[in-house]
Amino acid sequence: MRVKKPKIRELKEAVKGIFSKPYTTDFPYKLHIPPLRYRGKPEYNRDICVGCGACFQVCPAKAIEMVDKIENHTATRILIQHPSQCIFCGECERNCITKEGIKLTTKFDIAYFNEKDTLDSIEHKLIVCQYCGTIIGSEKHLQWVLKRIGNLGFAQPVLLTQLTETLKIKTDFEEKVVSPIQRTDMLKIVCPKCRRIAFISDEKKER
């Protein structure tokens, strides 16, 4: 078989490749710094996240898990981000109501032996209905709403109660819920359904 002689251009490229630097980076021997707009591992900001659950609702890959626990009169919400399922689309960041609660970082090296080593989670205290136990929202979420609407918060019973606790205003109002629910219970931490029942029961009494 006759071997063709290499072309001049091919010889030129071969000689040039010997003396030129490699096109690839030195990672992992040298730290690689991605560009600022790189879509890496999402992480929660513990000071700004309010636990509303918007990131959980919009995640197309179901990479964010939301666990609500009610144990021993204590209600908590845990949001868990799973990098192994994440497609780095940025929907969690784009739909965050605070705009800074969860952000995509430049972290790209998320290889692991145990997935638990890469999980990012955050925990919030929940506010529940004192009558039926329905979850109303996280405490930080209600406080965030109050800051947004200002004095209008005084018009909503749940927000009014939350504002009273935030401002540490002392009150002699009895917080014990009696059964069945009454009109006076509307000023307590109750869900919309129980508040409606209170209205209806009070109207029946007047008739």
N, C-alpha and C positions, 0 to 999 in steps of 0.2 A: 504494500500500500504506500502510495506516495504521500509524503507529508508536505503540506503547503507551508511556504515560508510566511512568518507573521508579517502583517502589514506595518508600515511605518507608524501609523496612528496607534496601533495596539502596543507597539514597543514603547512609544512615547508615554502612554498612559501607565504602563507597567513601571517604568523608571520613575515617573512622577509619584506613583503610589508608594515607592520605597522611601522617599524622602519627605513625603507630606504627613501631616498628623491624621490620626484615625477620625472618621466621621462620627463614631459613637462616643458616648460619654464614658467617664471612668467609674460610673456607679457599678457596684456598691462600695468601691474603694474610696471614692470621693463623693461627698454629699451633693445630690442633685437638687437644684432649686427650681421648681416649676414656675411658670409665669403667674402673675397675680390673678388672672381670670381663669386659672385652671380649676376644674370641677373635681375636687377631691372629697375626702370623707366628711360628711356633715357632722357637726357637733352642736350641742345645746349651750346657750349662754345662761348660766345659772342665776345671773342677776337680772336678766331681762325677760326670759321665758315666763309666761303666765299660766301655762298648763291648759290652754283652751282646747287643745286637741286638733287644731286645724291641720297641722302637718300630718297627723295620722289619717285624717279624712281624705286628703288629696294625694297621698303617696300612691302612684300607679303600680309600683312593684310590691306593695304591702311590706315595705322594709321597716316601717315604724309600727311598733306594738304599743297599745294603750291598755293598761291594766288598772281597773278601779277596785279598791279593796275597802270593805267596811267591816271592821273588827273591833269589838270592845268599845263601841261608841266613838271610834276614831276612823275617819274616812280619808284615804289617800289615793292619789293617782300617780302611776308610774309610766313614763313615756320612755320606750326603749328603741334605739336606732340600731338596726342590724346591717352592718356594712356588707355582709356576704350576699344580701338580697338587693342591695341598693344599686340602681342604674345611673346614679349621679345626674339626674335630670334637672335638679334644682327647684322642683315644684314646692318642696317643703319650705325653702327659703323665700320663694316668690309669694306664697300664700300666708306667710306668718303675719299675724295681725299687728305685731310690734315691729316687724321688719328686721329685727335683730335677735329674735329668740332662738333661731337655729340658722346656722350659716354653713355653707360649703367651704371647707378649708383647702389648703394646698397639700394635705397629707395624701400621698398616693401609695405608699408602701404599707399595705394593711394585710400582708401575709401572716398567717397564724397557724398554730397547732391546735389551739382551743379557741373557739369563737368567742367565748366569754371574755377573752383578753382584749377584744376589739370593740365590745359593746359600749355604747354611750347612752347613759340613762339619766333621768332627772325625776325627782319626786315632788309632789305638791299636796298640800292639805286641801281637802274637799269640803264644801258646804252642802249639807243635805237637809231635806225637808224634815222638820221636827215632828211632823205628824205621820207621814207615810214612809219616810226614809229615801225618797227619790233624790238623786243627785242633781243639785242646782248648778254647780260650777265650782271651779277652784277659787280659793280665797284670793290669790294674787290676780286672777282674772276679774273678779268683782272690784277689786281695788283699782285695777287698770281702767275699767269702765267708768268708775267714779271720777277719776282724774280727767277722762275724756269729756264727760258731760257736765262736770262742775255742779252747780247748784240744782240742776235738774234731778240729781240723785235723791234729793229729799222727797220727790214725788213717788218713788218706788219703795215699797215697804222693805224688801230684802236689802236693797242698797242703803236705805236709811238705817237699818239695823247694823249693817256692816260699817257704815260711816260712823255710827255712834261708838262702835267698838274700836275703830281705828283712831278716833279722836280721844278715846278713853273718857267718854262722858258717862258719868254715873247716872243710873236710872233705877227707880224702885219698881219698874214694871215686872210683873211675875212672868218668867219665861217657861213655866211648866205648862205643857199642852194637855188640855183635858179632852175627854171623848164624850159625845161627838164634838167635832170642831165647831167653834163659834166665831162670830164676827170679830171679837176682840183678838182672836188668834191671827188675823190677817197682818198684824204688825209684828209678827214673829217670823222666823225663818221657815217659810212654807212655800211649796211649789205652786205654780199657777193652777193646777188641777184642784188642790186642796183649798186654795183661795176662792176659786169659783164655787166649790161646795159650801164654803162659809157664807158667801153672798146669797146663794139659793136658799140655804136653811134659814137665814135671817129674814129673807123676803117671805117665806112661808109663815114665820112667826108673826109678822106684822099683819098678814091677812087673817 
